[in-house]
Amino acid sequence: MNKIKTMLCAASTLLLISVGTSGLADSGNFAGPYIALSGLAVGAAADGTGTGTSDASRGSITKTKVNVGKAALGTGVEIGYALPIGETFLLDLGGSYLSGEAKLSYSADNDVGANTDVSFKVDKFTTIYIAPTIALSDTSSLYVKVGLTEADIGVSGDITTPGDLSGTTWAIGTRTVLESGIFIRTEAGYTDYNGISAHGKTTDTGTCSDNCGIKTSSSYSAEPTIAYGKFSLGFRF
């Protein structure tokens, strides 16, 4: 993840330098309102913990590991307006809605025969953004993006459901526009979210057989980062 951050910082510096050096492109070819349909792949990374008691018959989580879900495919829609600022520079303002589930799973190291496995599912990503853009030619541009993103979160297992996530999105991408107004956009980025926390819902302190549920004294937390790659096909009006 640090490599991605370094790449975006370097791209931002290059973008600012290019504003004063590029004289072969026309920002007007990219200006105006647009709409696009997107396909994407999302994946999750997280620092997470699980804590509990040693009462195995009640689904304790004395030792827990976090499994990062495989990349999942999704779709979305995006609308925006590219405002020209000079001959080669634009500010792209917009919003997007993307659906593509990312999953974080917790598994107990000890086989207690109880319902100790749980997961967080992150989906329905809504972002508003600003993307400084430099026109590299009459048909091609490069941009870096910063945005505010919210996402829905669901859980599986006998735990409480946290509130929705919010975080900051950083991305880098290219946009190629044809004379007809049709454009192709490719983008890679990530979102750092606020922390997730949840606890078990079972308050009974007695013992039981299998499928007991997770005690309220057991807790789960994670600091998720969602990475994505996106391909968009759109139209500039």
N, C-alpha and C positions, 0 to 999 in steps of 0.2 A: 504494500500500500504506500510506503514511503517513496517508492520509485514513481508511482503515479503522481503523487504530489509534486515531486521534483520536476517531472515532465511538464506538468501544468504550469508551474512557476516559470520554467524556461520558455514555454510557449507564450505566456503572457508578456515576458520581456521582449521576445522576438516580435510579437504583435505590435507593441508600442514603438519599437524601433522602425518597423516597416511603415508606420503611418507617415513618417517624414521622408522615407526613401523611395517608396513605390510611386511611379508616375505613369505606368502603362495600363492601369485599370480604371474603370468608371464605376463608382459606387451606385450610380443611378440604375444600373442593370439589376441590382439586388434590392432596391428600395421598394417600400410599399407593404400592404397587407398580404398575408399568406395563410394557407391551411395545408396540413400534411397528415398522412396516415403513416404509422410507424410499426415496425417489428423490432423486438428486442430480446436479448438474453440477459437474465439477472442472476446474480449469485450473492452469497452472504459470507461475511467473516465476522467473528466476534470473540471478545474476551468474556468468558462466562464462568459462573460458579454455581454450585448447589450445596446447600448445607442442611443438616438435619440431626436426628438423634440416632441411637444405635438399636432402636426397637425394630428389628427386621420384619416382624409380623405385621407392622403397621405401615410398611412402605417407606422406610427410612432411606436417606441419600447421603450416608456418611462419606462416600467417595463417588464423585460424579465427573463425567467427561462431556464436553460439548462437541457435537458433530455438525459440521457445516454442510448444508444441503447442496446438492448438485445444481448447476445452472439450469434455470427453467426459461421457457420461451413465453413471450407475451405480445400483446398488441396495444396500440394506443392512438390518440389523436392529438394534434398540436396546432395552435393558432398563434399568430404573432404579427408584429409590424416592425420592419427594418427602416430606421430613420437615418438618412444620410447626413454625415457630419464631415463636410469637405469632399474632395475628389475621390478618395480611396477608403475612407473610414465610415463605418456605420455603427449605430447602437441598435441592437435587435432586442425588442421587448416582447415577451410572450408567455404563454402558459401551456402546459401539457397534462394529459391524463394517460397513465400507462397501467396496464394490468399484467402482472407477471409475478407469480409467487416465489418468494425466497423463504427457506426454512432453516431453523436452528433447532437441533434435537439434543436432549439431555438423556443420558443412559447411566443407570447405576452400575458401578463396577461389581458390586456383590449381587448374586442371584438370589433375591429374597422371595421370589414367587409372588410378588405383589405389584400393584400398578405404579411403578416408580418411573417409567419412561414417559417423558412429556416433550412437547415441542412448541415453538413459537412460529407462526406463519405470518409473513409480511406481504401485503398485496395492496393494489389500488393506490399507485403513487401519483400524487397531484403536485405539480411544481409551477411556481411563477419564477421568471428568470430575466436576467439581463445578460446580453452576450456581445461584448465589443468585437467588432468584425473588421477585417482588412480585406479589401478586394485585391486579389493577386493578379487577376486578369479580367477580361470582360465577361468571363463565364465562371470563374473559380474564386472562392473566398475561403478564408481561414478565420475561426473564431474561438474564443474561450468563453465559458459560461459560468455564472454563479447564480444560484437560485435557492429558494426556500421550498422545502418538500415536506409534505405530510403523507402518511401511509396508514392504512388499516392494519390492525394486528389481531390475530386469533390464536387460540391455544388448543392443544389436544392433551388430554390427561386430566387428572383430578386437581387442577390448580385454578386460581383466580385469573381473570382476563385483565391485563394492563390497559391503560388508556392508549389512544392512538399515538403514533410516533411523529416526531417532527425533527428536521435536521437541515443541514446545509449541503447543497449539491455543487460539485465542481466538475467541469467537463471541458473537453477540447473536441473540435469537429471541423469538417469541411462542408461546403455547400456549392454545388454546381448547378447553374441556371441555364436553361436553353432559351432560345429566342421566343418560343411559344409560351413561356412563363412556367413551364414544368421544371421542377428542380429535384435534385437528389441530395440528400444530406446523410452523412455518416458521423457518428459521435461515440465517444467513449468517456465514461466518467464514474463518479462514485458519490455516495451520500453518507455523511457521518450523522448518526441519529442520537437522540437522547437515550438514556439507559432504560432498559426493560427490567421490571421487577414483579414477581408474583410469589404466592405461597400456597400451600396445600389448603384444601377445603374441608378435610375430615377432622372433626373435633373430638370424636370418640377416643378415649384413652385405653380402651380394652384391647384384647387380642382377638384375632380373627384368622380365617384361612386365606386362600388366594383372593386377589382382586379387592384388597382392603380399602384402597384409597390412600391419599397422602395427607399426613397430619398438618395442621396449621403451623406447627413449629418448623416445618421444612420450607425452605425458601429457594428461589431461583432468581438469578439476575444475569444480564448480558449488556454489553456495549456494542451494538451491531453496526457494521458498515456494509452497505449494499453497493456492489459494483455492477456496472451494466455496459453493454454495447448496443447501439441502436442504429437502425437503417430506416430512413424516411423517404417517402415519395410524396411530393406536394405540388402546389400551384401558387405562383405569385400573381396577384391581381394587378 
